[in-house]
């Protein structure tokens, strides 16, 4: 439960990112960046990075890769905290009249989503888990309050030019994302798995080997022969062939990767879980479209979400232009 709670705590504090701000070296005074005179501490950045770092450590195949991905993560988290502070600054003129409503909403959200949903109404257990995670209730409540403010201001000031969705917009979205609205889709694909470390070889050596194998495949080499020679997964004796598979047949991380590959294309080398993967989709069956009414309703909802997100990002860009942002 502790890991679930920590992941949830990280998730609810992350805001949708606007255009990335340039990363800057961190100073030594405990401050990461100053936004409109308000310092954002390194500790705030590190707190939000904790849950995501666990995933990075699991996926990284080398210390170099981990450090590179961690640097990207840190820049993203700093950017998100800047956006949050910009929105909170815009809320200040409304604090006197709306502050009480925000507090009440935050309390109600904590009761429903955390105490009732995650801890079956056991508030003492919820507080115990918070303490075990090193988070005071006051700190937790304040973050949820900030989230409420951001969502309220987003709804008020980041509205799309038009809330109406045209037929052209829906058709364009569906044409681009039709595979997401089909059921029973199948792929006929092949794989080569090269361990990150083998027989005294370093991850860099193995990555070089994976890139060499991929280059050979792109130049027309026989996939099955290379799979039998180099692959370390259960399909190597079959030349890397998986035959026809559906999403349910693959482990969670793999379907989003292979389903996006073009038919007949050899994918890039993918580092995942300590190994390097090369995928080739030989053929695909797209499956059948979901019922028309269901598709239209979902497409309209997603298009509206995209328009709202675009409006939010444009609003944040305007706030950044008039703000004072100083990296330390």
Phi and psi in degrees as GROMACS dihedral restraints (atoms count N, CA, C in turn):
[ dihedral_restraints ]
;  ai    aj    ak    al  type     phi  dphi    fc
    3     4     5     6     1   -62.3    20    10
    4     5     6     7     1   -45.4    20    10
    6     7     8     9     1   -62.9    20    10
    7     8     9    10     1   -40.4    20    10
    9    10    11    12     1   -60.9    20    10
   10    11    12    13     1   -44.0    20    10
   12    13    14    15     1   -64.4    20    10
   13    14    15    16     1   -45.0    20    10
   15    16    17    18     1   -61.3    20    10
   16    17    18    19     1   -42.6    20    10
   18    19    20    21     1   -62.8    20    10
   19    20    21    22     1   -40.2    20    10
   21    22    23    24     1   -66.1    20    10
   22    23    24    25     1   -41.0    20    10
   24    25    26    27     1   -60.5    20    10
   25    26    27    28     1   -41.5    20    10
   27    28    29    30     1   -67.0    20    10
   28    29    30    31     1   -41.6    20    10
   30    31    32    33     1   -64.5    20    10
   31    32    33    34     1   -42.3    20    10
   33    34    35    36     1   -74.8    20    10
   34    35    36    37     1   -10.1    20    10
   36    37    38    39     1   -97.5    20    10
   37    38    39    40     1    -8.6    20    10
   39    40    41    42     1   -86.3    20    10
   40    41    42    43     1   128.9    20    10
   42    43    44    45     1   -98.2    20    10
   43    44    45    46     1   160.0    20    10
   45    46    47    48     1   -65.3    20    10
   46    47    48    49     1   130.3    20    10
   48    49    50    51     1   -79.8    20    10
   49    50    51    52     1   141.5    20    10
   51    52    53    54     1   -90.3    20    10
   52    53    54    55     1  -166.2    20    10
   54    55    56    57     1   -58.0    20    10
   55    56    57    58     1   130.7    20    10
   57    58    59    60     1   -60.7    20    10
   58    59    60    61     1   136.9    20    10
   60    61    62    63     1   -84.9    20    10
   61    62    63    64     1   150.1    20    10
   63    64    65    66     1   -63.1    20    10
   64    65    66    67     1   134.2    20    10
   66    67    68    69     1   -69.4    20    10
   67    68    69    70     1   147.8    20    10
   69    70    71    72     1  -133.5    20    10
   70    71    72    73     1   149.9    20    10
   72    73    74    75     1   -64.0    20    10
   73    74    75    76     1   139.9    20    10
   75    76    77    78     1   -76.5    20    10
   76    77    78    79     1   143.8    20    10
   78    79    80    81     1   -83.5    20    10
   79    80    81    82     1  -170.2    20    10
   81    82    83    84     1  -111.7    20    10
   82    83    84    85     1    10.7    20    10
   84    85    86    87     1  -101.3    20    10
   85    86    87    88     1    13.3    20    10
   87    88    89    90     1    83.0    20    10
   88    89    90    91     1     0.3    20    10
   90    91    92    93     1  -109.5    20    10
   91    92    93    94     1   130.5    20    10
   93    94    95    96     1   -88.3    20    10
   94    95    96    97     1   -43.6    20    10
   96    97    98    99     1  -160.5    20    10
   97    98    99   100     1   151.1    20    10
   99   100   101   102     1  -114.4    20    10
  100   101   102   103     1   123.3    20    10
  102   103   104   105     1  -116.9    20    10
  103   104   105   106     1   114.8    20    10
  105   106   107   108     1    51.6    20    10
  106   107   108   109     1    39.7    20    10
  108   109   110   111     1    85.5    20    10
  109   110   111   112     1    -6.8    20    10
  111   112   113   114     1  -100.1    20    10
  112   113   114   115     1   119.1    20    10
  114   115   116   117     1   -76.0    20    10
  115   116   117   118     1   134.7    20    10
  117   118   119   120     1  -100.6    20    10
  118   119   120   121     1   118.3    20    10
  120   121   122   123     1   -79.5    20    10
  121   122   123   124     1   153.1    20    10
  123   124   125   126     1   -59.7    20    10
  124   125   126   127     1   -34.2    20    10
  126   127   128   129     1   -63.5    20    10
  127   128   129   130     1   -34.3    20    10
  129   130   131   132     1   -65.0    20    10
  130   131   132   133     1   -40.2    20    10
  132   133   134   135     1   -64.5    20    10
  133   134   135   136     1   -46.8    20    10
  135   136   137   138     1   -64.4    20    10
  136   137   138   139     1   -36.3    20    10
  138   139   140   141     1   -60.2    20    10
  139   140   141   142     1   -42.4    20    10
  141   142   143   144     1   -75.0    20    10
  142   143   144   145     1   -18.3    20    10
  144   145   146   147     1   -86.6    20    10
  145   146   147   148     1   -16.0    20    10
  147   148   149   150     1   -55.7    20    10
  148   149   150   151     1   -53.2    20    10
  150   151   152   153     1   -64.6    20    10
  151   152   153   154     1   -42.8    20    10
  153   154   155   156     1   -67.0    20    10
  154   155   156   157     1   -31.0    20    10
  156   157   158   159     1   -63.5    20    10
  157   158   159   160     1   -33.4    20    10
  159   160   161   162     1   -61.1    20    10
  160   161   162   163     1   -40.6    20    10
  162   163   164   165     1   -68.1    20    10
  163   164   165   166     1   -38.5    20    10
  165   166   167   168     1   -62.1    20    10
  166   167   168   169     1   -43.4    20    10
  168   169   170   171     1   -63.6    20    10
  169   170   171   172     1   -33.9    20    10
  171   172   173   174     1   -72.1    20    10
  172   173   174   175     1   -36.7    20    10
  174   175   176   177     1   -88.5    20    10
  175   176   177   178     1   -27.6    20    10
  177   178   179   180     1   -67.4    20    10
  178   179   180   181     1   139.8    20    10
  180   181   182   183     1   -99.6    20    10
  181   182   183   184     1    -4.4    20    10
  183   184   185   186     1  -158.3    20    10
  184   185   186   187     1   163.1    20    10
  186   187   188   189     1   -63.9    20    10
  187   188   189   190     1   -36.3    20    10
  189   190   191   192     1   -63.1    20    10
  190   191   192   193     1   -43.0    20    10
  192   193   194   195     1   -65.9    20    10
  193   194   195   196     1   -42.1    20    10
  195   196   197   198     1   -60.2    20    10
  196   197   198   199     1   -46.4    20    10
  198   199   200   201     1   -63.5    20    10
  199   200   201   202     1   -39.0    20    10
  201   202   203   204     1   -66.1    20    10
  202   203   204   205     1   -44.4    20    10
  204   205   206   207     1   -69.3    20    10
  205   206   207   208     1   -33.3    20    10
  207   208   209   210     1   -67.2    20    10
  208   209   210   211     1   -37.4    20    10
  210   211   212   213     1   -63.7    20    10
  211   212   213   214     1   -40.1    20    10
  213   214   215   216     1   -64.8    20    10
  214   215   216   217     1   -42.4    20    10
  216   217   218   219     1   -61.7    20    10
  217   218   219   220     1   -43.9    20    10
  219   220   221   222     1   -62.9    20    10
  220   221   222   223     1   -42.9    20    10
  222   223   224   225     1   -61.2    20    10
  223   224   225   226     1   -38.8    20    10
  225   226   227   228     1   -67.0    20    10
  226   227   228   229     1   -42.9    20    10
  228   229   230   231     1   -66.2    20    10
  229   230   231   232     1   -42.4    20    10
  231   232   233   234     1   -58.1    20    10
  232   233   234   235     1   -45.1    20    10
  234   235   236   237     1   -59.7    20    10
  235   236   237   238     1   -41.0    20    10
  237   238   239   240     1   -67.0    20    10
  238   239   240   241     1   -40.0    20    10
  240   241   242   243     1   -67.4    20    10
  241   242   243   244     1   -34.6    20    10
  243   244   245   246     1   -62.6    20    10
  244   245   246   247     1   -47.6    20    10
  246   247   248   249     1   -58.5    20    10
  247   248   249   250     1   -42.9    20    10
  249   250   251   252     1   -60.2    20    10
  250   251   252   253     1   -45.1    20    10
  252   253   254   255     1   -65.7    20    10
  253   254   255   256     1   -35.9    20    10
  255   256   257   258     1   -62.7    20    10
  256   257   258   259     1   -41.9    20    10
  258   259   260   261     1   -69.3    20    10
  259   260   261   262     1   -40.7    20    10
  261   262   263   264     1   -61.8    20    10
  262   263   264   265     1   -35.1    20    10
  264   265   266   267     1   -63.4    20    10
  265   266   267   268     1   -39.1    20    10
  267   268   269   270     1   -68.8    20    10
  268   269   270   271     1   -21.9    20    10
  270   271   272   273     1   -79.3    20    10
  271   272   273   274     1   -21.6    20    10
  273   274   275   276     1   -50.4    20    10
  274   275   276   277     1   -42.6    20    10
  276   277   278   279     1   -64.5    20    10
  277   278   279   280     1   -18.6    20    10
  279   280   281   282     1  -100.9    20    10
  280   281   282   283     1    -3.0    20    10
  282   283   284   285     1   -59.6    20    10
  283   284   285   286     1   -40.4    20    10
  285   286   287   288     1   -63.9    20    10
  286   287   288   289     1   -37.0    20    10
  288   289   290   291     1   -94.1    20    10
  289   290   291   292     1   -28.8    20    10
  291   292   293   294     1  -107.2    20    10
  292   293   294   295     1    -8.1    20    10
  294   295   296   297     1   -58.1    20    10
  295   296   297   298     1   -42.7    20    10
  297   298   299   300     1   -63.8    20    10
  298   299   300   301     1   -40.5    20    10
  300   301   302   303     1   -65.6    20    10
  301   302   303   304     1   -37.5    20    10
  303   304   305   306     1   -64.4    20    10
  304   305   306   307     1   -44.6    20    10
  306   307   308   309     1   -59.5    20    10
  307   308   309   310     1   -44.4    20    10
  309   310   311   312     1   -64.8    20    10
  310   311   312   313     1   -39.9    20    10
  312   313   314   315     1   -66.9    20    10
  313   314   315   316     1   -40.7    20    10
  315   316   317   318     1   -63.8    20    10
  316   317   318   319     1   -43.8    20    10
  318   319   320   321     1   -60.8    20    10
  319   320   321   322     1   -42.7    20    10
  321   322   323   324     1   -66.4    20    10
  322   323   324   325     1   -40.4    20    10
  324   325   326   327     1   -63.3    20    10
  325   326   327   328     1   -42.7    20    10
  327   328   329   330     1   -62.7    20    10
  328   329   330   331     1   -41.5    20    10
  330   331   332   333     1   -63.3    20    10
  331   332   333   334     1   -45.8    20    10
  333   334   335   336     1   -75.0    20    10
  334   335   336   337     1   -51.1    20    10
  336   337   338   339     1   -80.0    20    10
  337   338   339   340     1   -27.5    20    10
  339   340   341   342     1  -109.2    20    10
  340   341   342   343     1   -63.2    20    10
  342   343   344   345     1   -63.2    20    10
  343   344   345   346     1   -51.8    20    10
  345   346   347   348     1   -75.3    20    10
  346   347   348   349     1   -48.5    20    10
  348   349   350   351     1   -74.6    20    10
  349   350   351   352     1   -49.2    20    10
  351   352   353   354     1   -86.4    20    10
  352   353   354   355     1   -28.1    20    10
  354   355   356   357     1  -123.0    20    10
  355   356   357   358     1    18.7    20    10
  357   358   359   360     1    51.8    20    10
  358   359   360   361     1    36.9    20    10
  360   361   362   363     1    83.8    20    10
  361   362   363   364     1     2.0    20    10
  363   364   365   366     1   -87.1    20    10
  364   365   366   367     1    91.7    20    10
  366   367   368   369     1   -65.9    20    10
  367   368   369   370     1   -36.8    20    10
  369   370   371   372     1   -61.8    20    10
  370   371   372   373     1   -41.4    20    10
  372   373   374   375     1   -66.2    20    10
  373   374   375   376     1   -39.5    20    10
  375   376   377   378     1   -59.2    20    10
  376   377   378   379     1   -47.9    20    10
  378   379   380   381     1   -64.9    20    10
  379   380   381   382     1   -34.9    20    10
  381   382   383   384     1   -64.0    20    10
  382   383   384   385     1   -42.3    20    10
  384   385   386   387     1   -66.1    20    10
  385   386   387   388     1   -39.1    20    10
  387   388   389   390     1   -59.6    20    10
  388   389   390   391     1   -46.9    20    10
  390   391   392   393     1   -61.8    20    10
  391   392   393   394     1   -41.0    20    10
  393   394   395   396     1   -64.2    20    10
  394   395   396   397     1   -30.3    20    10
  396   397   398   399     1   -83.7    20    10
  397   398   399   400     1    -0.8    20    10
  399   400   401   402     1    78.2    20    10
  400   401   402   403     1    27.4    20    10
  402   403   404   405     1  -122.7    20    10
  403   404   405   406     1   125.0    20    10
  405   406   407   408     1   -76.9    20    10
  406   407   408   409     1   154.9    20    10
  408   409   410   411     1   -63.8    20    10
  409   410   411   412     1   -36.5    20    10
  411   412   413   414     1   -60.1    20    10
  412   413   414   415     1   -43.8    20    10
  414   415   416   417     1   -66.3    20    10
  415   416   417   418     1   -41.9    20    10
  417   418   419   420     1   -63.9    20    10
  418   419   420   421     1   -46.1    20    10
  420   421   422   423     1   -61.0    20    10
  421   422   423   424     1   -42.2    20    10
  423   424   425   426     1   -61.6    20    10
  424   425   426   427     1   -38.3    20    10
  426   427   428   429     1   -67.9    20    10
  427   428   429   430     1   -40.1    20    10
  429   430   431   432     1   -65.6    20    10
  430   431   432   433     1   -36.2    20    10
  432   433   434   435     1   -63.1    20    10
  433   434   435   436     1   -41.9    20    10
  435   436   437   438     1   -62.0    20    10
  436   437   438   439     1   -40.4    20    10
  438   439   440   441     1   -60.6    20    10
  439   440   441   442     1   -41.0    20    10
  441   442   443   444     1   -62.5    20    10
  442   443   444   445     1   -42.5    20    10
  444   445   446   447     1   -63.1    20    10
  445   446   447   448     1   -45.2    20    10
  447   448   449   450     1   -60.5    20    10
  448   449   450   451     1   -45.3    20    10
  450   451   452   453     1   -66.2    20    10
  451   452   453   454     1   -38.9    20    10
  453   454   455   456     1   -65.0    20    10
  454   455   456   457     1   -45.8    20    10
  456   457   458   459     1   -68.8    20    10
  457   458   459   460     1   -35.2    20    10
  459   460   461   462     1   -62.0    20    10
  460   461   462   463     1   -44.9    20    10
  462   463   464   465     1   -66.7    20    10
  463   464   465   466     1   -28.5    20    10
  465   466   467   468     1   -85.1    20    10
  466   467   468   469     1   -39.3    20    10
  468   469   470   471     1  -115.1    20    10
  469   470   471   472     1    -8.3    20    10
  471   472   473   474     1  -116.1    20    10
  472   473   474   475     1    59.6    20    10
  474   475   476   477     1   -96.6    20    10
  475   476   477   478     1   143.8    20    10
  477   478   479   480     1   -67.3    20    10
  478   479   480   481     1   158.2    20    10
  480   481   482   483     1   -56.9    20    10
  481   482   483   484     1   -37.5    20    10
  483   484   485   486     1  -138.4    20    10
  484   485   486   487     1   130.9    20    10
  486   487   488   489     1   -81.2    20    10
  487   488   489   490     1    -3.5    20    10
  489   490   491   492     1   -88.7    20    10
  490   491   492   493     1   142.2    20    10
  492   493   494   495     1  -107.2    20    10
  493   494   495   496     1   121.8    20    10
  495   496   497   498     1   -82.1    20    10
  496   497   498   499     1   161.6    20    10
  498   499   500   501     1   -62.7    20    10
  499   500   501   502     1   -36.0    20    10
  501   502   503   504     1   -63.8    20    10
  502   503   504   505     1   -40.2    20    10
  504   505   506   507     1   -65.2    20    10
  505   506   507   508     1   -41.7    20    10
  507   508   509   510     1   -66.8    20    10
  508   509   510   511     1   -42.1    20    10
  510   511   512   513     1   -64.6    20    10
  511   512   513   514     1   -39.7    20    10
  513   514   515   516     1   -65.4    20    10
  514   515   516   517     1   -41.9    20    10
  516   517   518   519     1   -65.5    20    10
  517   518   519   520     1   -43.9    20    10
  519   520   521   522     1   -66.0    20    10
  520   521   522   523     1   -38.0    20    10
  522   523   524   525     1   -62.7    20    10
  523   524   525   526     1   -35.4    20    10
  525   526   527   528     1   -80.6    20    10
  526   527   528   529     1   -27.3    20    10
  528   529   530   531     1  -126.8    20    10
  529   530   531   532     1    29.6    20    10
  531   532   533   534     1   -60.3    20    10
  532   533   534   535     1   -32.0    20    10
  534   535   536   537     1   -63.9    20    10
  535   536   537   538     1   -23.8    20    10
  537   538   539   540     1   -74.4    20    10
  538   539   540   541     1   -11.7    20    10
  540   541   542   543     1  -114.0    20    10
  541   542   543   544     1    19.2    20    10
  543   544   545   546     1  -111.5    20    10
  544   545   546   547     1   153.0    20    10
  546   547   548   549     1  -122.8    20    10
  547   548   549   550     1   148.0    20    10
  549   550   551   552     1    81.8    20    10
  550   551   552   553     1    15.0    20    10
  552   553   554   555     1   -67.3    20    10
  553   554   555   556     1   141.9    20    10
  555   556   557   558     1  -132.3    20    10
  556   557   558   559     1   154.5    20    10
  558   559   560   561     1  -127.3    20    10
  559   560   561   562     1   141.6    20    10
  561   562   563   564     1  -106.9    20    10
  562   563   564   565     1   105.3    20    10
  564   565   566   567     1  -136.3    20    10
  565   566   567   568     1   167.9    20    10
  567   568   569   570     1  -129.7    20    10
  568   569   570   571     1   155.3    20    10
  570   571   572   573     1  -143.1    20    10
  571   572   573   574     1   151.8    20    10
  573   574   575   576     1  -129.2    20    10
  574   575   576   577     1   127.0    20    10
  576   577   578   579     1  -114.3    20    10
  577   578   579   580     1   120.2    20    10
  579   580   581   582     1  -113.9    20    10
  580   581   582   583     1   116.9    20    10
  582   583   584   585     1   -58.6    20    10
  583   584   585   586     1   149.5    20    10
  585   586   587   588     1   -67.6    20    10
  586   587   588   589     1   -29.2    20    10
  588   589   590   591     1  -137.0    20    10
  589   590   591   592     1   133.4    20    10
  591   592   593   594     1  -160.4    20    10
  592   593   594   595     1   131.9    20    10
  594   595   596   597     1    51.0    20    10
  595   596   597   598     1    44.6    20    10
  597   598   599   600     1    79.7    20    10
  598   599   600   601     1     1.0    20    10
  600   601   602   603     1   -81.9    20    10
  601   602   603   604     1   142.2    20    10
  603   604   605   606     1   -82.3    20    10
  604   605   606   607     1   164.1    20    10
  606   607   608   609     1   -56.0    20    10
  607   608   609   610     1   -34.5    20    10
  609   610   611   612     1   -66.0    20    10
  610   611   612   613     1   -39.7    20    10
  612   613   614   615     1   -62.5    20    10
  613   614   615   616     1   -43.3    20    10
  615   616   617   618     1   -70.1    20    10
  616   617   618   619     1   -35.5    20    10
  618   619   620   621     1   -65.3    20    10
  619   620   621   622     1   -40.6    20    10
  621   622   623   624     1   -61.3    20    10
  622   623   624   625     1   -40.1    20    10
  624   625   626   627     1   -63.7    20    10
  625   626   627   628     1   -44.4    20    10
  627   628   629   630     1   -60.6    20    10
  628   629   630   631     1   -42.5    20    10
  630   631   632   633     1   -66.0    20    10
  631   632   633   634     1   -36.2    20    10
  633   634   635   636     1   -65.4    20    10
  634   635   636   637     1   -43.5    20    10
  636   637   638   639     1   -63.0    20    10
  637   638   639   640     1   -43.5    20    10
  639   640   641   642     1   -62.2    20    10
  640   641   642   643     1   -42.6    20    10
  642   643   644   645     1   -59.3    20    10
  643   644   645   646     1   -41.1    20    10
  645   646   647   648     1   -62.4    20    10
  646   647   648   649     1   -41.2    20    10
  648   649   650   651     1   -65.1    20    10
  649   650   651   652     1   -44.0    20    10
  651   652   653   654     1   -61.1    20    10
  652   653   654   655     1   -33.1    20    10
  654   655   656   657     1   -85.4    20    10
  655   656   657   658     1     6.7    20    10
  657   658   659   660     1   105.9    20    10
  658   659   660   661     1     6.3    20    10
  660   661   662   663     1   -65.4    20    10
  661   662   663   664     1   155.3    20    10
  663   664   665   666     1   -74.1    20    10
  664   665   666   667     1   122.0    20    10
  666   667   668   669     1   -61.8    20    10
  667   668   669   670     1   -45.3    20    10
  669   670   671   672     1   -61.0    20    10
  670   671   672   673     1   -41.4    20    10
  672   673   674   675     1   -63.8    20    10
  673   674   675   676     1   -44.3    20    10
  675   676   677   678     1   -69.3    20    10
  676   677   678   679     1   -33.8    20    10
  678   679   680   681     1   -65.5    20    10
  679   680   681   682     1   -43.1    20    10
  681   682   683   684     1   -66.1    20    10
  682   683   684   685     1   -29.9    20    10
  684   685   686   687     1   -81.4    20    10
  685   686   687   688     1   -40.7    20    10
  687   688   689   690     1  -115.1    20    10
  688   689   690   691     1   -23.5    20    10
  690   691   692   693     1   -75.5    20    10
  691   692   693   694     1   146.2    20    10
  693   694   695   696     1  -117.1    20    10
  694   695   696   697     1    17.1    20    10
  696   697   698   699     1  -102.7    20    10
  697   698   699   700     1   179.0    20    10
  699   700   701   702     1   -69.5    20    10
  700   701   702   703     1   -12.6    20    10
  702   703   704   705     1   -95.9    20    10
  703   704   705   706     1     2.8    20    10
  705   706   707   708     1   -62.8    20    10
  706   707   708   709     1   -38.3    20    10
  708   709   710   711     1   -67.6    20    10
  709   710   711   712     1   -20.4    20    10
  711   712   713   714     1   -95.0    20    10
  712   713   714   715     1    15.5    20    10
  714   715   716   717     1    73.2    20    10
  715   716   717   718     1    19.5    20    10
  717   718   719   720     1    86.0    20    10
  718   719   720   721     1     4.1    20    10
  720   721   722   723     1   -80.2    20    10
  721   722   723   724     1   131.0    20    10
  723   724   725   726     1  -101.5    20    10
  724   725   726   727     1   -10.3    20    10
  726   727   728   729     1    68.3    20    10
  727   728   729   730     1  -151.8    20    10
  729   730   731   732     1   -87.5    20    10
  730   731   732   733     1   127.3    20    10
  732   733   734   735     1  -132.7    20    10
  733   734   735   736     1   154.6    20    10
  735   736   737   738     1  -108.9    20    10
  736   737   738   739     1   174.0    20    10
  738   739   740   741     1   -57.2    20    10
  739   740   741   742     1   -38.7    20    10
  741   742   743   744     1   -66.7    20    10
  742   743   744   745     1   -16.9    20    10
  744   745   746   747     1   -83.9    20    10
  745   746   747   748     1   -11.2    20    10
  747   748   749   750     1  -113.6    20    10
  748   749   750   751     1   151.8    20    10
  750   751   752   753     1   -63.0    20    10
  751   752   753   754     1   152.3    20    10
  753   754   755   756     1   -50.6    20    10
  754   755   756   757     1   -43.5    20    10
  756   757   758   759     1   -70.2    20    10
  757   758   759   760     1   -18.8    20    10
  759   760   761   762     1   -87.7    20    10
  760   761   762   763     1   -38.9    20    10
  762   763   764   765     1   -58.5    20    10
  763   764   765   766     1   -45.3    20    10
  765   766   767   768     1   -59.3    20    10
  766   767   768   769     1   -26.0    20    10
  768   769   770   771     1   -80.1    20    10
  769   770   771   772     1   -54.4    20    10
  771   772   773   774     1   -72.2    20    10
  772   773   774   775     1   -29.9    20    10
  774   775   776   777     1   -68.6    20    10
  775   776   777   778     1   -19.5    20    10
  777   778   779   780     1   -91.8    20    10
  778   779   780   781     1    -7.1    20    10
  780   781   782   783     1   -73.5    20    10
  781   782   783   784     1   141.8    20    10
  783   784   785   786     1   -70.6    20    10
  784   785   786   787     1   147.1    20    10
  786   787   788   789     1   -62.5    20    10
  787   788   789   790     1   129.7    20    10
  789   790   791   792     1    83.9    20    10
  790   791   792   793     1     1.7    20    10
  792   793   794   795     1  -101.1    20    10
  793   794   795   796     1   141.3    20    10
  795   796   797   798     1   -88.0    20    10
  796   797   798   799     1   124.9    20    10
  798   799   800   801     1   -73.7    20    10
  799   800   801   802     1   166.2    20    10
  801   802   803   804     1   -67.4    20    10
  802   803   804   805     1   163.4    20    10
  804   805   806   807     1   -67.1    20    10
  805   806   807   808     1   127.6    20    10
  807   808   809   810     1  -113.1    20    10
  808   809   810   811     1   114.6    20    10
  810   811   812   813     1   -81.0    20    10
  811   812   813   814     1   127.0    20    10
  813   814   815   816     1  -158.1    20    10
  814   815   816   817     1   124.8    20    10
  816   817   818   819     1    59.5    20    10
  817   818   819   820     1    33.3    20    10
  819   820   821   822     1    88.0    20    10
  820   821   822   823     1     5.2    20    10
  822   823   824   825     1  -132.1    20    10
  823   824   825   826     1   169.1    20    10
  825   826   827   828     1  -114.9    20    10
  826   827   828   829     1   131.2    20    10
  828   829   830   831     1  -117.0    20    10
  829   830   831   832     1   142.6    20    10
  831   832   833   834     1  -126.1    20    10
  832   833   834   835     1   124.3    20    10
  834   835   836   837     1  -117.2    20    10
  835   836   837   838     1   146.8    20    10
  837   838   839   840     1  -135.5    20    10
  838   839   840   841     1   121.1    20    10
  840   841   842   843     1   -94.2    20    10
  841   842   843   844     1   111.9    20    10
  843   844   845   846     1   -78.9    20    10
  844   845   846   847     1   -41.4    20    10
  846   847   848   849     1  -156.2    20    10
  847   848   849   850     1   166.0    20    10
  849   850   851   852     1  -148.7    20    10
  850   851   852   853     1   149.9    20    10
  852   853   854   855     1  -120.5    20    10
  853   854   855   856     1   116.5    20    10
  855   856   857   858     1   -71.7    20    10
  856   857   858   859     1   -17.8    20    10
  858   859   860   861     1    81.5    20    10
  859   860   861   862     1  -173.4    20    10
  861   862   863   864     1  -103.0    20    10
  862   863   864   865     1   148.7    20    10
  864   865   866   867     1   -69.2    20    10
  865   866   867   868     1   145.4    20    10
  867   868   869   870     1   -65.7    20    10
  868   869   870   871     1   167.3    20    10
  870   871   872   873     1   -53.0    20    10
  871   872   873   874     1   142.4    20    10
  873   874   875   876     1   -55.6    20    10
  874   875   876   877     1   -44.3    20    10
  876   877   878   879     1   -63.0    20    10
  877   878   879   880     1   -41.1    20    10
  879   880   881   882     1   -65.1    20    10
  880   881   882   883     1   -41.8    20    10
  882   883   884   885     1   -64.7    20    10
  883   884   885   886     1   -47.4    20    10
  885   886   887   888     1   -61.8    20    10
  886   887   888   889     1   -41.5    20    10
  888   889   890   891     1   -64.6    20    10
  889   890   891   892     1   -42.4    20    10
  891   892   893   894     1   -69.8    20    10
  892   893   894   895     1   -40.4    20    10
  894   895   896   897     1   -62.6    20    10
  895   896   897   898     1   -44.2    20    10
  897   898   899   900     1   -61.2    20    10
  898   899   900   901     1   -41.9    20    10
  900   901   902   903     1   -63.3    20    10
  901   902   903   904     1   -43.0    20    10
  903   904   905   906     1   -70.0    20    10
  904   905   906   907     1   -38.9    20    10
  906   907   908   909     1   -62.5    20    10
  907   908   909   910     1   -42.1    20    10
  909   910   911   912     1   -64.2    20    10
  910   911   912   913     1   -39.1    20    10
  912   913   914   915     1   -62.5    20    10
  913   914   915   916     1   -40.7    20    10
  915   916   917   918     1   -63.9    20    10
  916   917   918   919     1   -41.2    20    10
  918   919   920   921     1   -65.9    20    10
  919   920   921   922     1   -39.0    20    10
  921   922   923   924     1   -67.3    20    10
  922   923   924   925     1   -40.1    20    10
  924   925   926   927     1   -64.0    20    10
  925   926   927   928     1   -41.7    20    10
  927   928   929   930     1   -62.7    20    10
  928   929   930   931     1   -42.1    20    10
  930   931   932   933     1   -64.0    20    10
  931   932   933   934     1   -38.7    20    10
  933   934   935   936     1   -64.4    20    10
  934   935   936   937     1   -43.6    20    10
  936   937   938   939     1   -65.2    20    10
  937   938   939   940     1   -38.3    20    10
  939   940   941   942     1   -67.3    20    10
  940   941   942   943     1   -37.2    20    10
  942   943   944   945     1   -65.0    20    10
  943   944   945   946     1   -43.2    20    10
  945   946   947   948     1   -62.4    20    10
  946   947   948   949     1   -37.4    20    10
  948   949   950   951     1   -61.4    20    10
  949   950   951   952     1   -39.4    20    10
  951   952   953   954     1   -65.8    20    10
  952   953   954   955     1   -40.6    20    10
  954   955   956   957     1   -65.1    20    10
  955   956   957   958     1   -38.4    20    10
  957   958   959   960     1   -64.1    20    10
  958   959   960   961     1   -38.7    20    10
  960   961   962   963     1   -62.6    20    10
  961   962   963   964     1   -33.9    20    10
  963   964   965   966     1   -98.3    20    10
  964   965   966   967     1     1.7    20    10
  966   967   968   969     1   -94.0    20    10
  967   968   969   970     1   161.4    20    10
  969   970   971   972     1  -102.7    20    10
  970   971   972   973     1   113.7    20    10
  972   973   974   975     1  -123.9    20    10
  973   974   975   976     1   114.6    20    10
  975   976   977   978     1  -121.9    20    10
  976   977   978   979     1   116.0    20    10
  978   979   980   981     1   -81.4    20    10
  979   980   981   982     1   142.2    20    10
